[in-house]
Amino acid sequence: MTTIRQRRVGKGTEAAEDQPSEEKNVKPDGKILSDHTGGKLWNILSITVGGIVAISLGLLTSVYVATLHENDLWFSNIKEVEREISFRTECGLYYSYYKQMIQAASIQQGLHGLVYDNKTESVRTINILERMNVYQEVFLSILYRILPIQQYLEPVYFYIYTLFGLQAVYVIALYVTSWLLSGTWLSGLLAACWYITNRIDTTRVEFTIPLRENWALPFFAVQIAAITYLLRTHLQPVQERLTFMVVFVATFLFSLTWQFNQFMMLIQALALFILDCFDMLPTAKVTWLYIIQISGLLLVCVLQFFNSMILGSLLISFNASVLIARTIQKNLKKGSLLNRLGKLILHVLLVLCLTLLINKFIKQILNLESDEHIFKFLKAKFGFGATRDFDANLYLCEEAFGLLPLNTFSRLSDTLLFYVYVFVLFLMAVAAVIVAFWNLSGSNRVQFMEKMEECTITLKPDAAYNLIHTVLFGCLALSTMRMKYLWTSHMCVFASFGLCSTEVWKLTLKCIHLYTSQRMHVIKYSVPIITLLYISYKFWPGIMDELSELREFYDPDTVELMNWIKSNTPNTAVFAGSMQLLAGVKLCTGRTLTNHPHYEDKNLRERTKKIYQIYAKRSPEDVYRILRSFGTDYVILEDSICYERRHSRGCRLRDLLDIANGHIMDGLGENEPDLKPSLYPRFCEEIKKTLPSYTIHFTRVFQNKTFHVYKLAKHK
């Protein structure tokens, strides 16, 4: 069969087939082509434009959430005490250590106050740097003290602007991850736009600023972007080493800033383990990632004065077990399909058994019980028996620790994010199953790739990792609403990658017999652009309305309480009450607390349960004795807890206390048969009647519509 081809340049001799450079670089008219140079210039231009867009979107996101925060609270106009009260619950506790470091006479004195703290838990000295993840507050306070910015910027603004600035890092990391996966920065643009338009479900930084996850998630996103780049093929040794360094630094910062880091990285380690078992990732790189996780966590352990909860984490036990199991089991990735399946099952069982044994051994040596409440909660949550444990029920009854609400999916669908995500997830999951089967069957890799080109998409290591990552964190989000922010942000990355992916559109068009290279490229760019136009058209007016809506902070009862405490109680006074309120008391007044919201300590959990007897059916003598055992001078009772209506019967705080104490709950409804009526009325209700049996121990010294403060008598 005769074909016509372009005439080659040469003196009567035909150029060899393996020398395409001559036909590319010379035109028939003799002008030199610069394809290679033009391609490099185009790449440089694309990277430059993409980088500018990424930085611009990151900065715009920071300005956006900062503006929302200002508009919602009128933060620049309210008093200092109102600003501090706006840091609710544990947020106020964390910020109080930043304030403490700022107000200290020197940096050394501030650090000494944190290492030998006797104001956070009365009659007890604790090391804040060991117990809590507050190195970020320490670092910021030191930075604020040494930089010449005190006369231009208040400490609180330096703090919140840093957190809003981290949102820029977060968005840029998501953008870069999507760009790396798809090969086009258009994908990153779409991911960032989805993150912003789904703000309700992707972040809560504007109203929970000091929360640990707002510090940690930007570093986690950087780590994921670095791992995505690391798993690319054909990296130079220098590139690999630099990327490993970025992964380590991001892992370390993520671990340092959030107490739940070990659980998140355990899920990440499971993703690596699954992919390694199915031979989807380079084993050497996976091994280094395991080592990086362990070393990052151990470094944090050292900085936190050898925090035993870190040493007893499942992550360290699991990663160590995987590395040990590899040395025991040889030739794990060789043999026929059935042979490899058998080895794989044994490998999984071996890793599981080793993990449990190592973890139990470490916990027994360290006598570790700090995280037992988490496992009690998980056991009860997933139906492994009902529990009367107060701590487990306290978590179970909180909406944040319940299942992900269905209305989340309707909101995500409004921006088309959920529809695209499900479409991409389905295609990638099918590809993953096929790749896993071919890998286990021991088929020739080259033949497999050729076959995959004909029938379906290939699954590159970076895409495979992000697939398993989104599946596992999706399961976590579905089971625990508070963790949805780890999933929804990555959902933006994964969906945008799929919508701009050559492989996804190639497979889709081949399935409906419409594939051509030109059509595929047109769709690859036109569909994301149309999606961006739709998002802009539908949500831009709403964003503008949101930015123009002005509200202000208003909580006069709490402000009145804090001002009264500062004016009418000694600096050494000890206060008891709810965990959430006491965090604000410490921040606004500097008074000593009996308990607080950082719940990762067994002694504190037992102490909190005892303090909460002020809302149970107990005698005034019992309550007085308990409070005085912790050095309490004042107790604050809240009507919103004593007469709670937010939760249904069985989940109100007073109900949880009744059940834990073996008492029948208030109100109509069933009770467990072995619960008995209490001999005493509810303390928080009865104390307001000023009966002699109560007034002998408690004197009311302050009240408003929300709070009642009682001073404890000091009997000899």
Disulfide bonds with the S-S distance in Angstrom:
Cys397-Cys651 2.04
Cys642-Cys684 2.00
